[in-house]
Amino acid sequence: MIAVFKTNVSTDNELNVISPLLNSQFKEIKWNIDLWDSDKILRVDSARDWTKEITELFNSIGLRCINLEIFHSEPF
């Protein structure tokens, strides 16, 4: 599945804070944040739905993350 989130990650410093957290807590996902997009889109590719956990992680460090859509696909 691919989950698409709107975030407020707008600087490299914020990206440097969230990156190691996503990488350590969600080892089985592929993700990226498009800082050039006006909605600072986070895309997550995973075999399972991590929407709640990812949203809570962002909120716990003072960043915003809102799920926009989930696309179901074959696992990567």
N, CA and C atoms as an extended XYZ file, in Angstrom:
228
Properties=species:S:1:pos:R:3:atomname:S:1:resname:S:1:resid:I:1 pbc="F F F"
N         0.822       -1.174        0.000 N   MET     1
C         0.000        0.000        0.000 CA  MET     1
C         0.867        1.238        0.000 C   MET     1
N         0.351        2.273       -0.550 N   ILE     2
C         1.026        3.560       -0.538 CA  ILE     2
C         0.119        4.545        0.181 C   ILE     2
N         0.649        5.140        1.238 N   ALA     3
C        -0.089        6.150        1.997 CA  ALA     3
C         0.503        7.509        1.672 C   ALA     3
N        -0.370        8.493        1.512 N   VAL     4
C         0.037        9.850        1.187 CA  VAL     4
C        -0.413       10.763        2.327 C   VAL     4
N         0.541       11.533        2.851 N   PHE     5
C         0.281       12.429        3.981 CA  PHE     5
C         0.661       13.855        3.620 C   PHE     5
N        -0.085       14.802        4.150 N   LYS     6
C         0.287       16.212        4.093 CA  LYS     6
C         1.042       16.498        5.397 C   LYS     6
N         2.220       17.122        5.290 N   THR     7
C         2.999       17.436        6.486 CA  THR     7
C         3.339       18.922        6.513 C   THR     7
N         3.954       19.336        7.605 N   ASN     8
C         4.469       20.698        7.673 CA  ASN     8
C         5.995       20.703        7.758 C   ASN     8
N         6.628       19.624        7.302 N   VAL     9
C         8.086       19.560        7.248 CA  VAL     9
C         8.535       20.482        6.114 C   VAL     9
N         9.219       21.565        6.470 N   SER    10
C         9.548       22.532        5.427 CA  SER    10
C        11.036       22.864        5.339 C   SER    10
N        11.823       22.365        6.281 N   THR    11
C        13.255       22.675        6.246 CA  THR    11
C        14.075       21.391        6.301 C   THR    11
N        15.327       21.511        5.898 N   ASP    12
C        16.242       20.374        6.004 CA  ASP    12
C        16.439       19.972        7.462 C   ASP    12
N        16.429       20.939        8.375 N   ASN    13
C        16.585       20.620        9.800 CA  ASN    13
C        15.442       19.753       10.297 C   ASN    13
N        14.212       20.089        9.919 N   GLU    14
C        13.064       19.259       10.319 CA  GLU    14
C        13.161       17.881        9.687 C   GLU    14
N        13.578       17.829        8.445 N   LEU    15
C        13.757       16.545        7.773 CA  LEU    15
C        14.834       15.719        8.474 C   LEU    15
N        15.895       16.372        8.935 N   ASN    16
C        16.963       15.677        9.654 CA  ASN    16
C        16.510       15.160       11.017 C   ASN    16
N        15.471       15.739       11.582 N   VAL    17
C        14.918       15.254       12.849 CA  VAL    17
C        14.023       14.042       12.605 C   VAL    17
N        13.147       14.125       11.621 N   ILE    18
C        12.174       13.053       11.393 CA  ILE    18
C        12.786       11.840       10.691 C   ILE    18
N        13.775       12.038        9.847 N   SER    19
C        14.359       10.930        9.072 CA  SER    19
C        14.861        9.775        9.926 C   SER    19
N        15.724       10.015       10.927 N   PRO    20
C        16.206        8.870       11.709 CA  PRO    20
C        15.094        8.188       12.510 C   PRO    20
N        14.089        8.943       12.886 N   LEU    21
C        12.971        8.353       13.622 CA  LEU    21
C        12.161        7.421       12.725 C   LEU    21
N        11.848        7.878       11.526 N   LEU    22
C        11.126        7.020       10.580 CA  LEU    22
C        11.952        5.783       10.235 C   LEU    22
N        13.235        5.979       10.009 N   ASN    23
C        14.101        4.856        9.630 CA  ASN    23
C        14.263        3.834       10.748 C   ASN    23
N        14.315        4.290       11.984 N   SER    24
C        14.528        3.353       13.091 CA  SER    24
C        13.234        2.680       13.545 C   SER    24
N        12.133        3.395       13.515 N   GLN    25
C        10.877        2.835       14.015 CA  GLN    25
C        10.084        2.068       12.971 C   GLN    25
N        10.360        2.322       11.704 N   PHE    26
C         9.620        1.678       10.627 CA  PHE    26
C        10.604        1.142        9.591 C   PHE    26
N        11.360        0.147        9.977 N   LYS    27
C        12.425       -0.393        9.119 CA  LYS    27
C        11.901       -1.008        7.820 C   LYS    27
N        10.653       -1.454        7.812 N   GLU    28
C        10.122       -2.157        6.645 CA  GLU    28
C         9.377       -1.254        5.656 C   GLU    28
N         9.494        0.064        5.819 N   ILE    29
C         8.818        0.955        4.870 CA  ILE    29
C         9.842        1.665        3.988 C   ILE    29
N         9.351        2.098        2.837 N   LYS    30
C        10.087        3.033        1.991 CA  LYS    30
C         9.306        4.339        2.069 C   LYS    30
N         9.990        5.438        2.216 N   TRP    31
C         9.298        6.711        2.362 CA  TRP    31
C        10.103        7.839        1.727 C   TRP    31
N         9.422        8.928        1.422 N   ASN    32
C        10.087       10.165        1.014 CA  ASN    32
C         9.173       11.343        1.300 C   ASN    32
N         9.785       12.496        1.493 N   ILE    33
C         9.045       13.742        1.704 CA  ILE    33
C         9.460       14.703        0.604 C   ILE    33
N         8.474       15.240       -0.090 N   ASP    34
C         8.715       16.189       -1.170 CA  ASP    34
C         8.662       17.614       -0.617 C   ASP    34
N         9.830       18.162       -0.294 N   LEU    35
C         9.888       19.518        0.261 CA  LEU    35
C         9.522       20.586       -0.759 C   LEU    35
N         9.532       20.240       -2.050 N   TRP    36
C         9.177       21.194       -3.098 CA  TRP    36
C         7.677       21.300       -3.292 C   TRP    36
N         6.937       20.302       -2.859 N   ASP    37
C         5.482       20.317       -2.976 CA  ASP    37
C         4.892       21.265       -1.931 C   ASP    37
N         3.850       21.979       -2.272 N   SER    38
C         3.251       22.942       -1.330 CA  SER    38
C         2.683       22.258       -0.083 C   SER    38
N         2.298       20.983       -0.202 N   ASP    39
C         1.768       20.241        0.944 CA  ASP    39
C         2.828       19.396        1.642 C   ASP    39
N         4.085       19.533        1.227 N   LYS    40
C         5.195       18.783        1.845 CA  LYS    40
C         4.827       17.312        1.996 C   LYS    40
N         4.458       16.704        0.877 N   ILE    41
C         3.889       15.356        0.842 CA  ILE    41
C         4.881       14.290        1.308 C   ILE    41
N         4.412       13.468        2.236 N   LEU    42
C         5.118       12.267        2.676 CA  LEU    42
C         4.437       11.090        2.002 C   LEU    42
N         5.221       10.278        1.286 N   ARG    43
C         4.706        9.051        0.675 CA  ARG    43
C         5.350        7.870        1.377 C   ARG    43
N         4.521        6.926        1.772 N   VAL    44
C         4.996        5.742        2.481 CA  VAL    44
C         4.561        4.510        1.711 C   VAL    44
N         5.516        3.655        1.375 N   ASP    45
C         5.250        2.398        0.676 CA  ASP    45
C         5.530        1.270        1.661 C   ASP    45
N         4.507        0.474        1.946 N   SER    46
C         4.637       -0.574        2.951 CA  SER    46
C         3.618       -1.671        2.699 C   SER    46
N         3.892       -2.835        3.229 N   ALA    47
C         2.946       -3.947        3.129 CA  ALA    47
C         1.822       -3.814        4.143 C   ALA    47
N         1.998       -2.921        5.124 N   ARG    48
C         0.994       -2.765        6.178 CA  ARG    48
C         0.652       -1.295        6.368 C   ARG    48
N        -0.474       -1.025        6.966 N   ASP    49
C        -0.929        0.343        7.212 CA  ASP    49
C        -0.319        0.873        8.510 C   ASP    49
N         0.564        1.846        8.404 N   TRP    50
C         1.216        2.467        9.557 CA  TRP    50
C         0.691        3.879        9.802 C   TRP    50
N        -0.458        4.219        9.257 N   THR    51
C        -0.976        5.585        9.309 CA  THR    51
C        -1.020        6.140       10.727 C   THR    51
N        -1.633        5.421       11.628 N   LYS    52
C        -1.783        5.903       13.008 CA  LYS    52
C        -0.422        6.115       13.662 C   LYS    52
N         0.468        5.155       13.525 N   GLU    53
C         1.779        5.234       14.172 CA  GLU    53
C         2.625        6.381       13.609 C   GLU    53
N         2.576        6.574       12.298 N   ILE    54
C         3.340        7.657       11.681 CA  ILE    54
C         2.794        9.011       12.109 C   ILE    54
N         1.489        9.152       12.108 N   THR    55
C         0.869       10.404       12.545 CA  THR    55
C         1.235       10.712       13.991 C   THR    55
N         1.181        9.712       14.854 N   GLU    56
C         1.535        9.905       16.264 CA  GLU    56
C         3.004       10.284       16.424 C   GLU    56
N         3.891        9.692       15.615 N   LEU    57
C         5.309       10.024       15.678 CA  LEU    57
C         5.526       11.499       15.346 C   LEU    57
N         4.925       11.951       14.248 N   PHE    58
C         5.053       13.357       13.869 CA  PHE    58
C         4.526       14.261       14.980 C   PHE    58
N         3.347       13.950       15.498 N   ASN    59
C         2.753       14.776       16.555 CA  ASN    59
C         3.630       14.814       17.801 C   ASN    59
N         4.288       13.705       18.118 N   SER    60
C         5.095       13.633       19.337 CA  SER    60
C         6.306       14.562       19.301 C   SER    60
N         6.743       14.962       18.107 N   ILE    61
C         7.881       15.882       18.019 CA  ILE    61
C         7.462       17.263       17.510 C   ILE    61
N         6.165       17.529       17.540 N   GLY    62
C         5.658       18.853       17.199 CA  GLY    62
C         5.493       19.133       15.724 C   GLY    62
N         5.484       18.080       14.903 N   LEU    63
C         5.230       18.248       13.475 CA  LEU    63
C         3.829       17.750       13.143 C   LEU    63
N         3.294       18.241       12.042 N   ARG    64
C         1.941       17.854       11.622 CA  ARG    64
C         2.032       16.845       10.479 C   ARG    64
N         1.123       15.884       10.514 N   CYS    65
C         1.078       14.845        9.487 CA  CYS    65
C        -0.371       14.382        9.368 C   CYS    65
N        -0.982       14.643        8.227 N   ILE    66
C        -2.396       14.315        8.017 CA  ILE    66
C        -2.511       13.360        6.837 C   ILE    66
N        -3.140       12.217        7.069 N   ASN    67
C        -3.320       11.245        5.995 CA  ASN    67
C        -4.313       11.781        4.973 C   ASN    67
N        -3.904       11.775        3.711 N   LEU    68
C        -4.775       12.228        2.631 CA  LEU    68
C        -5.424       11.073        1.885 C   LEU    68
N        -4.625       10.021        1.634 N   GLU    69
C        -5.145        8.923        0.818 CA  GLU    69
C        -4.286        7.684        1.007 C   GLU    69
N        -4.910        6.533        0.811 N   ILE    70
C        -4.195        5.259        0.830 CA  ILE    70
C        -4.526        4.525       -0.457 C   ILE    70
N        -3.476        4.087       -1.151 N   PHE    71
C        -3.630        3.302       -2.367 CA  PHE    71
C        -3.191        1.886       -2.047 C   PHE    71
N        -4.014        0.940       -2.367 N   HIS    72
C        -3.651       -0.459       -2.125 CA  HIS    72
C        -2.950       -1.013       -3.358 C   HIS    72
N        -1.815       -1.646       -3.120 N   SER    73
C        -1.026       -2.199       -4.214 CA  SER    73
C        -0.308       -3.431       -3.712 C   SER    73
N         0.388       -4.083       -4.602 N   GLU    74
C         1.198       -5.220       -4.213 CA  GLU    74
C         2.345       -4.731       -3.345 C   GLU    74
N         2.753       -5.519       -2.338 N   PRO    75
C         3.897       -5.117       -1.516 CA  PRO    75
C         5.149       -4.983       -2.364 C   PRO    75
N         6.029       -4.094       -1.949 N   PHE    76
C         7.269       -3.864       -2.693 CA  PHE    76
C         8.227       -5.019       -2.519 C   PHE    76
